[in-house]
Amino acid sequence: MKKMFFLAVCLSSTILLADSVKLEGTIAQIYDNNKTLLIDSVYGGQIAIKVLPNTEIEMDDCGIFGTDKEGTFKDLKQGDFLESKIFYGMSISPNAPAVPVARKIEIQCYKKAY
Protein backbone atom coordinates (compact mmCIF):
# COMPACT_ATOMS: atom_id res chain seq x y z
CA MET A 1 0.00 0.00 0.00
CA LYS A 2 2.80 2.42 0.91
CA LYS A 3 4.63 1.52 -2.27
CA MET A 4 1.57 2.34 -4.43
CA PHE A 5 1.03 5.63 -2.61
CA PHE A 6 4.69 6.62 -3.07
CA LEU A 7 4.52 5.72 -6.77
CA ALA A 8 1.34 7.76 -7.24
CA VAL A 9 2.88 10.80 -5.49
CA CYS A 10 6.05 10.57 -7.61
CA LEU A 11 4.07 10.20 -10.81
CA SER A 12 1.73 13.09 -10.10
CA SER A 13 4.59 15.39 -9.05
CA THR A 14 6.45 14.57 -12.27
CA ILE A 15 3.39 15.43 -14.35
CA LEU A 16 2.69 18.63 -12.42
CA LEU A 17 6.28 19.83 -12.65
CA ALA A 18 6.65 18.96 -16.34
CA ASP A 19 7.74 21.94 -18.37
CA SER A 20 7.51 22.60 -22.05
CA VAL A 21 10.38 22.49 -24.51
CA LYS A 22 10.80 24.96 -27.35
CA LEU A 23 10.95 23.50 -30.86
CA GLU A 24 11.73 25.50 -34.00
CA GLY A 25 11.65 24.24 -37.56
CA THR A 26 9.81 23.87 -40.82
CA ILE A 27 6.70 21.76 -41.35
CA ALA A 28 7.81 18.81 -43.53
CA GLN A 29 4.57 16.77 -43.51
CA ILE A 30 1.03 17.24 -42.25
CA TYR A 31 -0.96 14.17 -41.25
CA ASP A 32 -4.58 15.26 -41.08
CA ASN A 33 -5.90 11.81 -40.10
CA ASN A 34 -4.23 11.87 -36.66
CA LYS A 35 -3.50 15.65 -36.40
CA THR A 36 0.27 15.19 -36.33
CA LEU A 37 3.01 17.34 -37.85
CA LEU A 38 6.46 16.19 -38.93
CA ILE A 39 8.93 19.01 -38.26
CA ASP A 40 12.40 19.50 -39.79
CA SER A 41 14.00 20.89 -36.66
CA VAL A 42 16.63 23.65 -36.70
CA TYR A 43 18.42 21.54 -34.08
CA GLY A 44 18.88 18.70 -36.56
CA GLY A 45 16.67 15.78 -37.50
CA GLN A 46 12.92 15.41 -37.73
CA ILE A 47 10.38 15.17 -34.95
CA ALA A 48 6.66 14.42 -34.98
CA ILE A 49 4.35 16.46 -32.75
CA LYS A 50 0.70 15.91 -31.94
CA VAL A 51 -1.77 18.80 -32.21
CA LEU A 52 -4.71 18.64 -29.80
CA PRO A 53 -8.05 20.48 -30.05
CA ASN A 54 -6.92 22.87 -27.30
CA THR A 55 -3.52 23.64 -28.89
CA GLU A 56 -3.18 27.40 -29.33
CA ILE A 57 -2.17 28.33 -32.89
CA GLU A 58 -0.95 31.88 -33.45
CA MET A 59 -0.28 33.29 -36.89
CA ASP A 60 2.22 36.17 -36.66
CA ASP A 61 1.99 38.86 -39.37
CA CYS A 62 -0.66 36.87 -41.26
CA GLY A 63 -3.67 39.18 -41.05
CA ILE A 64 -4.60 42.36 -42.86
CA PHE A 65 -1.78 44.94 -42.74
CA GLY A 66 0.52 42.42 -41.02
CA THR A 67 -1.60 41.89 -37.93
CA ASP A 68 -1.55 38.68 -35.90
CA LYS A 69 -4.48 36.29 -35.91
CA GLU A 70 -5.57 33.02 -34.32
CA GLY A 71 -5.34 29.95 -36.52
CA THR A 72 -6.56 26.38 -36.75
CA PHE A 73 -4.97 23.12 -37.85
CA LYS A 74 -6.19 23.78 -41.40
CA ASP A 75 -4.12 27.00 -41.53
CA LEU A 76 -0.86 25.08 -41.13
CA LYS A 77 0.92 24.45 -44.44
CA GLN A 78 3.89 22.40 -45.50
CA GLY A 79 6.96 24.67 -45.59
CA ASP A 80 5.74 27.03 -42.83
CA PHE A 81 8.35 27.97 -40.23
CA LEU A 82 7.06 27.41 -36.71
CA GLU A 83 8.00 27.79 -33.10
CA SER A 84 6.23 25.42 -30.78
CA LYS A 85 6.09 24.74 -27.08
CA ILE A 86 5.86 20.98 -26.68
CA PHE A 87 5.77 18.60 -23.76
CA TYR A 88 6.35 14.89 -23.53
CA GLY A 89 3.49 12.93 -22.03
CA MET A 90 3.46 9.31 -21.02
CA SER A 91 2.76 6.60 -23.55
CA ILE A 92 -0.34 4.47 -22.97
CA SER A 93 1.33 1.25 -24.08
CA PRO A 94 4.64 0.45 -22.40
CA ASN A 95 6.65 -0.28 -25.57
CA ALA A 96 5.38 2.58 -27.73
CA PRO A 97 7.34 5.85 -27.75
CA ALA A 98 5.51 8.93 -26.51
CA VAL A 99 4.79 11.53 -29.20
CA PRO A 100 5.31 15.07 -27.89
CA VAL A 101 2.19 17.22 -27.71
CA ALA A 102 2.10 20.84 -28.85
CA ARG A 103 0.74 23.29 -26.27
CA LYS A 104 1.26 26.31 -28.51
CA ILE A 105 2.26 26.75 -32.15
CA GLU A 106 3.38 30.04 -33.69
CA ILE A 107 3.82 30.29 -37.43
CA GLN A 108 5.49 33.19 -39.21
CA CYS A 109 3.93 34.65 -42.37
CA TYR A 110 6.74 37.02 -43.28
CA LYS A 111 8.51 36.83 -46.63
CA LYS A 112 10.86 33.86 -46.86
CA ALA A 113 14.45 33.93 -48.16
CA TYR A 114 13.72 31.12 -50.65
Buried (B, 14 or more C-beta within 10 A) or exposed (E): EEEEEEEEEEEEEEEEEEEBEEBEBBBBEBEEEEBBBBBBEEEEEEBBBBBEEEBEBBBBBBEEEEEEBEBEBEBBEEEBBBBBBBBEEEEEEEEEEEBBBBBBBBBBBEEEEE
